[in-house]
Amino acid sequence: MYWDYHNRISRIGMYCIGLFLSFTMSYADFILPETELSVKGRMSLLAIDDYSLQNRTNLSLTLTKPTVRQAPVLLPERGDINKPDSMASHFYGTVLFDKGKYRMWYYSVSLKALPYDLKQGPVCYAESNDGINWTKPNLGQVEINGSTDNNAVKLSDEMTQCAAVIIDENDPDPNKRYKMMYMVLANTWVFRTATSADGITWHVPENRPTEKFLEMGSFYHFGDQFVVHGQGIGKDAQGNPEGRQGYASTSKDFINWDQQYVKAFRLPEPEDTAKRGLIGDYPQVHLGVGASSFGNVAVGLYGIWHNPPVDERRKKGWYGAGLITCDLGLVVSNDGVSFREPVKNAVYISGEDSPVTPVPGIKDPTILCQANGILNVGEQTLIYHGRWRNATITGKDYYAEVALATLPRDRWGYIQLDENQPSGTVWSAPITLADGEITVSVNADNASAITIEIVNEKGKPIKKFSGRNRGILKAGDGLDQIVTWKKGSLSALNGQTIQLKIHLNDPKAKLYSVYLDNES
């Protein structure tokens, strides 16, 4: 389902939907009645999400700056022609935290033939105990120069790009618990599916889901559908060419995929149609959106591709080697398909923030690449991304590595009082509460200046949880600070559709997220 986030349905309509859902659905999960999305366990209302936290008065959003680890976390095996990543380790890939261990699937580039004829693929595998120091186990699956002593994963296609992997706990077949989308070169670059019981040995069906171009950025499960994102090249309504833009395809069963890709995230095209196209000198969307699903919200990055002026490009050939750069912008979605920027035209991680390891004496541009690299582990948000040295598309200087940026968990940005305002409010989207013991907590600084009231489906304050009985927080900073209520537990509201009305009463208060947890 797609909707306009800012054209809210009437409270009467919301009430009717709530009544309908109360007769047709179980309340083991939280439900967003406006979208019919159900969420297990935890609902996250992020400050960067103006649908989950809406109707903001006297408040403004500020994006945070992640901490970038300058040293790469995974390097290619340069100089060893028997390794699949002898030239580059591209993070058109995935990192998962699985049973206490970090696991990575990435895309390798090696030498196909001397002197410098490059081979794309195969997919490779690495693992780590801390997310920083990685090992490349010998899988014995793919023969390179007569040896299977390497970390390459055997798939049905020799030439590959990208390796987007998820763990599907809902699949009743244990042999399909791990699901992969990867790219293969047919008549053009298209995506293909694979399944596995362990993430190491994969089964690939014979047929490809589509023959239509899509250069992948990510793959995940959101709501009741699988979603793949990537870079596509299309035309506008008048048939004029466009540059790189973000597209998506969806599937209910992981087998049958939409053949007509949806426009998922776009940057403006020049009004002058003669300046459009792949080599146009304007920001374009590289690889679409690289996102992860967090129940009711997907958070992602998109590549901000910067072409050089056409005259400069011609000096370097069709590609613009040594001239193109790519930064990363932040986007958010409430349906897993259509994304928007919390702050328009903001660079979240630049090539200057996360530069590729340089060649001594030479400063080549950095192309940052996003994929399935966003995950929460403990008290941190980890942002794995690729650094591609834009020296040349062939030859001895071709190089890419995997990098890491971090945040305190979910602290992508914060809501704070506008200057000279004594107080401000923000409302949650309507939420039908799950059965069981419900807790509300906040991820905030100076939390004692934040209070929360609860209103019913008609917008009327619920006396037991509003006014003098509103929820309060203790002083201090923290990622999970529990809201306490004077009149008892929120279990009295099980199955009811409510909204949270959140008050900020001090300019030092910073609200990053609000969480609703079903403790049952």
TABEL-V791112 format. One record per residue. N is the residue number from 1. RES is the residue in three letters. SS is DSSP state (H for helix, E for strand, L for the rest). PSI is psi in degrees with one decimal (none if undefined). OMEGA is omega in radians with two decimals (999 if undefined). Layout:
# TABEL-V791112
N | RES | SS | PSI | OMEGA
N | RES | SS | PSI | OMEGA
This chain:
# TABEL-V791112
1 | MET | L | 137.3 | 3.11
2 | TYR | L | 146.1 | -3.07
3 | TRP | L | 162.9 | 3.04
4 | ASP | L | 114.6 | -3.04
5 | TYR | L | -23.6 | -2.99
6 | HIS | L | -2.5 | 3.03
7 | ASN | L | 85.5 | -3.03
8 | ARG | L | 144.4 | 3.03
9 | ILE | L | 159.0 | -3.11
10 | SER | L | 157.9 | 3.12
11 | ARG | H | -29.9 | 3.08
12 | ILE | H | -44.9 | 3.11
13 | GLY | H | -40.5 | 3.12
14 | MET | H | -40.6 | -3.14
15 | TYR | H | -43.1 | 3.14
16 | CYS | H | -42.9 | 3.10
17 | ILE | H | -40.9 | 3.11
18 | GLY | H | -41.3 | 3.11
19 | LEU | H | -42.9 | 3.14
20 | PHE | H | -46.1 | -3.11
21 | LEU | H | -33.5 | -3.10
22 | SER | H | -25.5 | 3.12
23 | PHE | H | -17.9 | -2.98
24 | THR | H | -11.2 | -3.04
25 | MET | L | 151.8 | 3.04
26 | SER | L | 150.4 | -3.14
27 | TYR | L | 34.1 | 2.98
28 | ALA | L | -23.1 | -3.12
29 | ASP | L | 159.4 | 2.87
30 | PHE | E | 148.4 | 3.13
31 | ILE | E | 136.2 | 2.98
32 | LEU | E | 100.1 | -3.01
33 | PRO | L | -27.0 | 3.12
34 | GLU | L | -27.2 | -3.07
35 | THR | L | -8.0 | -3.11
36 | GLU | L | 19.9 | 3.10
37 | LEU | E | 130.1 | 3.05
38 | SER | E | 144.2 | -3.02
39 | VAL | E | 128.3 | 3.12
40 | LYS | L | 144.5 | 2.92
41 | GLY | L | -78.8 | -3.05
42 | ARG | E | 134.7 | 2.98
43 | MET | E | 127.3 | -3.08
44 | SER | E | 120.7 | 3.11
45 | LEU | E | 93.9 | -3.03
46 | LEU | E | 146.2 | 3.11
47 | ALA | L | -29.7 | -3.12
48 | ILE | L | -5.0 | -3.07
49 | ASP | L | 101.6 | -3.07
50 | ASP | L | 5.6 | 2.91
51 | TYR | L | -48.5 | 3.14
52 | SER | L | -38.0 | 3.06
53 | LEU | E | 100.6 | -2.92
54 | GLN | E | 180.0 | 3.08
55 | ASN | E | 59.5 | -3.04
56 | ARG | E | 129.4 | -3.14
57 | THR | E | 123.5 | 3.12
58 | ASN | L | 26.1 | -3.11
59 | LEU | E | 151.3 | 3.08
60 | SER | E | 157.3 | -3.10
61 | LEU | E | 136.3 | 3.02
62 | THR | E | 127.5 | 3.07
63 | LEU | E | 143.7 | 3.06
64 | THR | L | 174.7 | 3.11
65 | LYS | L | 118.3 | 3.13
66 | PRO | L | 156.4 | 3.04
67 | THR | E | 120.3 | -3.09
68 | VAL | E | 126.1 | 3.02
69 | ARG | E | 118.5 | -3.04
70 | GLN | E | -36.3 | 3.10
71 | ALA | E | 140.1 | 3.09
72 | PRO | E | 156.5 | 3.09
73 | VAL | E | -20.0 | 3.10
74 | LEU | E | 130.6 | -3.07
75 | LEU | L | 154.5 | 2.99
76 | PRO | L | 163.8 | 3.12
77 | GLU | L | 67.6 | -3.06
78 | ARG | L | 134.0 | 3.07
79 | GLY | L | -12.6 | -3.14
80 | ASP | L | 97.2 | -3.03
81 | ILE | L | -6.6 | 3.10
82 | ASN | L | 0.2 | 3.14
83 | LYS | L | 145.9 | -3.11
84 | PRO | L | -25.9 | 3.12
85 | ASP | L | 47.7 | -3.11
86 | SER | L | -18.2 | 3.13
87 | MET | L | -41.7 | -3.04
88 | ALA | E | 145.8 | 2.99
89 | SER | E | 98.6 | -3.08
90 | HIS | E | 133.4 | 2.99
91 | PHE | E | 61.3 | 2.71
92 | TYR | E | 72.0 | -2.89
93 | GLY | E | -153.7 | -3.01
94 | THR | E | 143.5 | 2.85
95 | VAL | E | 129.2 | 3.03
96 | LEU | E | 150.2 | 2.98
97 | PHE | E | 109.4 | -2.93
98 | ASP | E | 110.4 | 3.10
99 | LYS | L | 47.3 | 3.06
100 | GLY | L | 6.3 | -3.11
101 | LYS | E | 141.4 | 3.04
102 | TYR | E | 135.8 | -3.12
103 | ARG | E | 134.3 | -3.08
104 | MET | E | 135.9 | 2.95
105 | TRP | E | 130.3 | -3.07
106 | TYR | E | 173.0 | -3.04
107 | TYR | E | 126.5 | -3.05
108 | SER | E | 156.4 | 2.99
109 | VAL | E | 132.0 | -3.12
110 | SER | E | -174.4 | 3.10
111 | LEU | E | 124.1 | 3.08
112 | LYS | E | -39.1 | 3.12
113 | ALA | E | 150.7 | 3.11
114 | LEU | L | 153.8 | 0.05
115 | PRO | L | -44.5 | -3.07
116 | TYR | L | 57.0 | 3.04
117 | ASP | E | 114.8 | -2.95
118 | LEU | E | 146.6 | 3.09
119 | LYS | E | 127.9 | 3.11
120 | GLN | E | 124.2 | -3.09
121 | GLY | E | 169.2 | 0.19
122 | PRO | E | 177.6 | 2.96
123 | VAL | E | 140.2 | 3.13
124 | CYS | E | 163.9 | -3.06
125 | TYR | E | 141.0 | 3.06
126 | ALA | E | 162.3 | 3.12
127 | GLU | E | 160.9 | -3.02
128 | SER | E | 150.2 | 3.05
129 | ASN | L | -20.1 | -3.08
130 | ASP | L | -1.6 | -3.14
131 | GLY | L | -2.6 | -3.10
132 | ILE | L | -46.3 | -3.13
133 | ASN | L | 115.7 | -3.00
134 | TRP | E | 145.8 | 3.02
135 | THR | E | 154.2 | -3.13
136 | LYS | L | 92.7 | -3.05
137 | PRO | L | 149.1 | 3.07
138 | ASN | L | 113.1 | -3.09
139 | LEU | L | -22.0 | 3.09
140 | GLY | L | 28.7 | -3.05
141 | GLN | L | -30.4 | -3.01
142 | VAL | L | 130.4 | 3.14
143 | GLU | L | 127.1 | 3.08
144 | ILE | E | 119.8 | -3.12
145 | ASN | L | 40.1 | 3.07
146 | GLY | L | 0.5 | -3.10
147 | SER | E | 142.7 | 3.03
148 | THR | L | 17.4 | -3.12
149 | ASP | L | 74.9 | -3.11
150 | ASN | L | 177.3 | -3.07
151 | ASN | L | 21.9 | -3.13
152 | ALA | E | 143.4 | 3.12
153 | VAL | L | 131.3 | -3.14
154 | LYS | L | 121.5 | 3.03
155 | LEU | L | -175.8 | -3.05
156 | SER | L | -6.7 | -3.02
157 | ASP | L | 136.9 | -3.10
158 | GLU | L | -42.3 | -3.11
159 | MET | L | 117.6 | -3.08
160 | THR | E | 160.4 | 2.91
161 | GLN | E | 157.5 | 3.04
162 | CYS | E | 151.8 | 3.07
163 | ALA | E | 90.7 | -3.10
164 | ALA | E | 117.3 | -3.00
165 | VAL | E | 139.6 | 2.99
166 | ILE | E | 162.6 | 2.98
167 | ILE | E | 120.1 | -3.10
168 | ASP | L | 93.8 | -3.10
169 | GLU | L | -15.5 | -3.07
170 | ASN | L | -8.9 | -3.14
171 | ASP | L | 122.9 | -3.11
172 | PRO | L | -16.7 | 3.13
173 | ASP | L | 111.0 | -3.12
174 | PRO | H | -21.3 | 3.12
175 | ASN | H | -7.4 | 3.13
176 | LYS | H | 19.9 | -3.11
177 | ARG | L | -39.8 | 3.06
178 | TYR | E | 132.7 | 3.12
179 | LYS | E | 136.0 | -3.12
180 | MET | E | 141.6 | 2.87
181 | MET | E | 129.2 | 3.08
182 | TYR | E | 163.7 | -3.07
183 | MET | E | 141.7 | 3.08
184 | VAL | E | 156.5 | 3.11
185 | LEU | E | 106.2 | 3.01
186 | ALA | L | -121.1 | 2.97
187 | ASN | L | -23.8 | 3.04
188 | THR | L | -178.2 | 3.12
189 | TRP | E | 122.9 | 3.13
190 | VAL | E | 166.5 | -3.13
191 | PHE | E | 157.3 | -3.11
192 | ARG | E | 154.3 | -3.10
193 | THR | E | 157.7 | 3.03
194 | ALA | E | 154.2 | 3.11
195 | THR | E | 157.8 | -3.06
196 | SER | E | 152.3 | 3.04
197 | ALA | L | -23.2 | -3.02
198 | ASP | L | -3.4 | -3.10
199 | GLY | L | 0.6 | -3.10
200 | ILE | L | -49.6 | 3.13
201 | THR | L | 122.6 | -2.96
202 | TRP | E | 145.7 | 3.01
203 | HIS | E | 128.7 | -3.12
204 | VAL | L | 119.7 | 3.08
205 | PRO | L | 160.8 | -3.04
206 | GLU | L | -42.4 | -3.00
207 | ASN | L | 143.4 | 3.00
208 | ARG | L | 143.8 | -3.10
209 | PRO | L | -29.1 | -3.08
210 | THR | L | 159.2 | 3.06
211 | GLU | L | 16.1 | -3.08
212 | LYS | L | 138.0 | -3.07
213 | PHE | L | 133.5 | 2.95
214 | LEU | L | 116.7 | 3.08
215 | GLU | E | 108.1 | -2.86
216 | MET | E | 147.3 | 3.00
217 | GLY | E | -35.3 | 3.14
218 | SER | E | 167.7 | 3.14
219 | PHE | E | 133.5 | 3.14
220 | TYR | E | 174.7 | 3.09
221 | HIS | E | 130.3 | 3.11
222 | PHE | E | 124.1 | -3.10
223 | GLY | L | -123.4 | -3.11
224 | ASP | L | 20.2 | -3.11
225 | GLN | E | 153.2 | 2.98
226 | PHE | E | 143.9 | -3.09
227 | VAL | E | 132.6 | 3.00
228 | VAL | E | 134.5 | 3.14
229 | HIS | E | 152.9 | 3.09
230 | GLY | E | -176.3 | 3.14
231 | GLN | E | 128.3 | 3.06
232 | GLY | E | 170.4 | 3.13
233 | ILE | E | 116.8 | -3.07
234 | GLY | E | -160.9 | 3.09
235 | LYS | E | 155.1 | 3.10
236 | ASP | L | -177.3 | -3.06
237 | ALA | L | -23.5 | 3.14
238 | GLN | L | 2.8 | 3.12
239 | GLY | L | 9.1 | 3.12
240 | ASN | L | 143.8 | -3.13
241 | PRO | E | 152.7 | 3.07
242 | GLU | E | 166.9 | 3.07
243 | GLY | E | -160.2 | 3.09
244 | ARG | E | 130.4 | 3.07
245 | GLN | E | 163.6 | -3.10
246 | GLY | E | 128.0 | 3.13
247 | TYR | E | 164.6 | 3.12
248 | ALA | E | 152.9 | 2.98
249 | SER | E | 146.4 | -3.09
250 | THR | E | 160.0 | 3.13
251 | SER | E | 143.3 | 3.06
252 | LYS | L | -24.1 | -2.98
253 | ASP | L | 1.8 | -3.12
254 | PHE | L | 1.0 | -3.12
255 | ILE | L | -51.4 | -3.10
256 | ASN | L | 121.2 | -3.04
257 | TRP | L | 149.1 | 3.09
258 | ASP | L | 129.6 | 3.10
259 | GLN | L | -23.8 | 3.08
260 | GLN | L | 106.2 | -3.08
261 | TYR | L | 144.6 | 3.12
262 | VAL | E | 141.5 | 3.01
263 | LYS | E | 111.3 | -2.98
264 | ALA | E | -40.4 | 3.08
265 | PHE | E | 134.1 | -3.05
266 | ARG | L | 148.1 | 2.90
267 | LEU | L | 155.3 | -3.07
268 | PRO | L | 141.5 | 3.00
269 | GLU | L | 148.1 | 3.10
270 | PRO | L | 144.4 | 3.07
271 | GLU | L | -36.1 | 3.09
272 | ASP | L | 105.3 | -3.06
273 | THR | H | -21.3 | 3.12
274 | ALA | H | -19.0 | -3.12
275 | LYS | H | -0.3 | -3.11
276 | ARG | L | 171.0 | 3.06
277 | GLY | L | 174.9 | -3.04
278 | LEU | L | -32.7 | -3.11
279 | ILE | L | 9.4 | 3.13
280 | GLY | L | 142.8 | -3.10
281 | ASP | L | 73.6 | 3.08
282 | TYR | L | 156.0 | -3.10
283 | PRO | L | 133.0 | 3.13
284 | GLN | E | 164.4 | -3.05
285 | VAL | E | 104.8 | -3.13
286 | HIS | E | 127.8 | 3.10
287 | LEU | E | 12.4 | 3.14
288 | GLY | E | -137.4 | -3.10
289 | VAL | E | 129.9 | 2.99
290 | GLY | E | 103.6 | -2.95
291 | ALA | E | 167.2 | 3.00
292 | SER | E | 148.6 | -3.14
293 | SER | E | 133.5 | 3.08
294 | PHE | L | 48.5 | 3.07
295 | GLY | L | -86.6 | -3.12
296 | ASN | L | -1.1 | -3.10
297 | VAL | L | 143.8 | 3.01
298 | ALA | E | 134.1 | 3.12
299 | VAL | E | 134.3 | -3.07
300 | GLY | E | 174.2 | 3.05
301 | LEU | E | 148.1 | 3.02
302 | TYR | E | 151.2 | 3.14
303 | GLY | E | 126.0 | 3.09
304 | ILE | E | 94.6 | -3.01
305 | TRP | E | 125.4 | -3.12
306 | HIS | E | 106.6 | 3.04
307 | ASN | L | 150.3 | 3.01
308 | PRO | L | 164.9 | 3.00
309 | PRO | L | 146.3 | -3.04
310 | VAL | H | -42.2 | -3.12
311 | ASP | H | -38.7 | 3.09
312 | GLU | H | -39.1 | -3.11
313 | ARG | H | -40.5 | -3.09
314 | ARG | H | -27.2 | 3.14
315 | LYS | L | -21.7 | -3.06
316 | LYS | L | 8.2 | -3.09
317 | GLY | L | -173.5 | -3.00
318 | TRP | L | -30.3 | -2.98
319 | TYR | L | -36.6 | -3.06
320 | GLY | L | 36.6 | 3.14
321 | ALA | L | 136.5 | -3.13
322 | GLY | L | 0.5 | -3.08
323 | LEU | L | -36.3 | -3.08
324 | ILE | L | 139.9 | 3.01
325 | THR | E | 163.5 | 3.08
326 | CYS | E | 123.8 | 3.06
327 | ASP | E | 179.7 | 3.13
328 | LEU | E | 131.5 | 3.07
329 | GLY | E | 156.8 | -3.07
330 | LEU | E | 134.6 | 3.12
331 | VAL | E | 162.1 | -3.10
332 | VAL | E | 153.2 | -3.11
333 | SER | E | 149.9 | 3.05
334 | ASN | L | 0.5 | 3.01
335 | ASP | L | 0.7 | 3.12
336 | GLY | L | -4.4 | -3.08
337 | VAL | L | -56.2 | -3.10
338 | SER | L | 122.7 | -3.08
339 | PHE | L | 155.8 | 3.08
340 | ARG | E | 159.2 | 3.11
341 | GLU | L | 130.0 | 3.02
342 | PRO | L | -37.9 | 3.04
343 | VAL | L | 117.1 | -3.03
344 | LYS | L | 140.3 | 3.03
345 | ASN | L | 25.0 | 3.14
346 | ALA | L | 130.3 | 3.03
347 | VAL | E | 123.2 | -3.11
348 | TYR | E | -46.0 | 3.01
349 | ILE | E | 121.8 | -3.13
350 | SER | L | 164.9 | 3.04
351 | GLY | L | -24.9 | 3.06
352 | GLU | L | -34.5 | 3.08
353 | ASP | L | -40.1 | -3.03
354 | SER | L | 71.5 | -3.07
355 | PRO | L | 144.4 | 3.07
356 | VAL | L | 151.3 | 3.08
357 | THR | L | 122.5 | -3.01
358 | PRO | L | 159.0 | 2.91
359 | VAL | E | 131.2 | -3.12
360 | PRO | L | 127.0 | 3.10
361 | GLY | L | -2.7 | -3.12
362 | ILE | E | 135.5 | 3.07
363 | LYS | L | 94.2 | 3.10
364 | ASP | L | 150.3 | 3.08
365 | PRO | E | 153.7 | 3.09
366 | THR | E | 131.3 | 2.97
367 | ILE | E | 112.8 | 3.10
368 | LEU | E | 141.3 | -3.10
369 | CYS | E | 132.4 | 3.13
370 | GLN | L | 156.3 | 3.10
371 | ALA | L | -140.9 | 3.09
372 | ASN | E | 67.5 | -2.99
373 | GLY | L | 7.1 | -3.11
374 | ILE | E | 123.0 | 3.10
375 | LEU | E | 150.4 | 3.06
376 | ASN | E | 125.7 | 3.07
377 | VAL | E | 115.3 | -3.11
378 | GLY | L | -123.8 | -3.08
379 | GLU | L | 15.6 | -3.12
380 | GLN | E | 148.0 | 2.84
381 | THR | E | 124.5 | -3.12
382 | LEU | E | 135.8 | -3.12
383 | ILE | E | 90.2 | 3.07
384 | TYR | E | 140.0 | -3.13
385 | HIS | E | 165.1 | -3.12
386 | GLY | E | 148.2 | 3.00
387 | ARG | E | 118.1 | -3.11
388 | TRP | E | 120.1 | 3.14
389 | ARG | E | 115.2 | -3.09
390 | ASN | E | 73.5 | 3.08
391 | ALA | L | -44.3 | -3.13
392 | THR | L | 157.7 | 3.08
393 | ILE | L | -7.6 | 3.01
394 | THR | L | 170.1 | 3.01
395 | GLY | L | 179.5 | -2.98
396 | LYS | L | -18.9 | -3.08
397 | ASP | L | 0.8 | 3.13
398 | TYR | L | 133.4 | -2.99
399 | TYR | E | 141.9 | 2.99
400 | ALA | E | 152.8 | -3.10
401 | GLU | E | 169.1 | -3.14
402 | VAL | E | 134.7 | -3.07
403 | ALA | E | 170.1 | -3.09
404 | LEU | E | 133.3 | 2.95
405 | ALA | E | 153.2 | -3.08
406 | THR | E | 155.8 | 3.02
407 | LEU | E | 154.2 | 2.81
408 | PRO | E | 142.7 | -2.94
409 | ARG | L | 125.5 | 3.05
410 | ASP | L | 13.9 | -3.12
411 | ARG | L | 59.5 | 3.10
412 | TRP | L | -30.2 | -3.12
413 | GLY | E | 167.3 | -3.09
414 | TYR | E | 152.4 | 3.02
415 | ILE | E | 136.2 | -3.11
416 | GLN | E | 156.1 | 3.12
417 | LEU | E | 140.3 | 2.98
418 | ASP | L | 156.4 | -3.11
419 | GLU | L | 135.1 | 3.08
420 | ASN | L | 18.4 | 3.06
421 | GLN | L | 130.6 | -3.09
422 | PRO | L | -25.9 | -3.11
423 | SER | L | 162.9 | 3.11
424 | GLY | E | 162.2 | -3.14
425 | THR | E | 154.2 | 3.01
426 | VAL | E | 143.0 | -3.11
427 | TRP | E | 145.8 | 2.99
428 | SER | E | 161.5 | 2.92
429 | ALA | L | 157.5 | 3.06
430 | PRO | L | 136.4 | -3.09
431 | ILE | E | 128.0 | 2.98
432 | THR | E | 120.2 | -3.00
433 | LEU | L | 144.8 | 3.09
434 | ALA | L | 163.4 | 2.99
435 | ASP | L | 153.8 | 3.06
436 | GLY | L | -167.0 | -3.11
437 | GLU | L | 115.9 | -3.07
438 | ILE | E | 130.5 | 3.01
439 | THR | E | 147.4 | 3.03
440 | VAL | E | 133.3 | 3.09
441 | SER | E | 162.6 | 3.13
442 | VAL | E | 150.5 | 3.01
443 | ASN | E | 104.2 | -2.93
444 | ALA | E | 161.2 | 2.90
445 | ASP | E | 144.5 | -3.10
446 | ASN | L | 53.9 | -2.99
447 | ALA | H | -24.6 | -3.10
448 | SER | H | -15.2 | 3.09
449 | ALA | H | 10.4 | 3.13
450 | ILE | E | 130.0 | 3.02
451 | THR | E | 158.7 | -3.07
452 | ILE | E | 129.6 | 3.00
453 | GLU | E | 157.3 | 3.09
454 | ILE | E | 130.4 | 3.08
455 | VAL | E | 158.1 | -3.11
456 | ASN | L | -173.1 | -3.04
457 | GLU | L | -16.2 | 3.10
458 | LYS | L | 3.9 | 3.13
459 | GLY | L | 8.7 | -3.12
460 | LYS | L | 131.6 | 3.12
461 | PRO | E | 136.2 | 3.03
462 | ILE | L | 112.9 | -2.94
463 | LYS | H | -39.1 | -3.08
464 | LYS | H | -18.5 | -3.07
465 | PHE | H | 31.2 | 3.12
466 | SER | L | 177.0 | -3.11
467 | GLY | H | -128.8 | 3.14
468 | ARG | H | -15.2 | -3.12
469 | ASN | H | 13.9 | -3.14
470 | ARG | L | 159.6 | 3.13
471 | GLY | E | 141.8 | -3.11
472 | ILE | E | 163.7 | -3.12
473 | LEU | L | 153.5 | 3.08
474 | LYS | L | 162.0 | 3.11
475 | ALA | L | 150.6 | 3.04
476 | GLY | L | 179.6 | 3.13
477 | ASP | L | 149.3 | 3.11
478 | GLY | E | 160.3 | -3.10
479 | LEU | E | -22.7 | -3.13
480 | ASP | E | 81.2 | -3.13
481 | GLN | E | 119.7 | -3.00
482 | ILE | E | 133.4 | 3.03
483 | VAL | L | 131.6 | 3.10
484 | THR | E | 145.7 | -3.07
485 | TRP | L | 133.0 | -3.07
486 | LYS | L | -30.7 | -2.99
487 | LYS | L | 28.0 | 2.99
488 | GLY | L | -158.2 | -2.94
489 | SER | L | 150.3 | 3.06
490 | LEU | H | -5.0 | 3.11
491 | SER | H | -19.3 | 3.07
492 | ALA | H | -17.2 | -3.10
493 | LEU | H | 10.2 | -3.13
494 | ASN | L | 132.0 | 3.10
495 | GLY | L | -6.5 | -3.13
496 | GLN | L | 150.0 | 3.06
497 | THR | E | 123.7 | -3.05
498 | ILE | E | 170.6 | 2.89
499 | GLN | E | 147.7 | 3.01
500 | LEU | E | 131.3 | 3.02
501 | LYS | E | 111.2 | -2.97
502 | ILE | E | 130.3 | -3.11
503 | HIS | E | 131.9 | 2.96
504 | LEU | E | 128.6 | -2.97
505 | ASN | L | 16.8 | -3.13
506 | ASP | L | 136.2 | -3.12
507 | PRO | L | -17.2 | 3.14
508 | LYS | L | -11.7 | 3.14
509 | ALA | L | 133.0 | 3.09
510 | LYS | E | 121.3 | -3.11
511 | LEU | E | 116.4 | -3.13
512 | TYR | E | -37.4 | -3.11
513 | SER | E | 155.3 | 2.97
514 | VAL | E | 137.8 | -3.12
515 | TYR | E | 140.2 | 2.93
516 | LEU | E | 125.6 | -3.10
517 | ASP | E | 136.1 | 3.00
518 | ASN | E | 108.7 | -3.03
519 | GLU | L | -3.4 | -3.09
520 | SER | L | none | 999
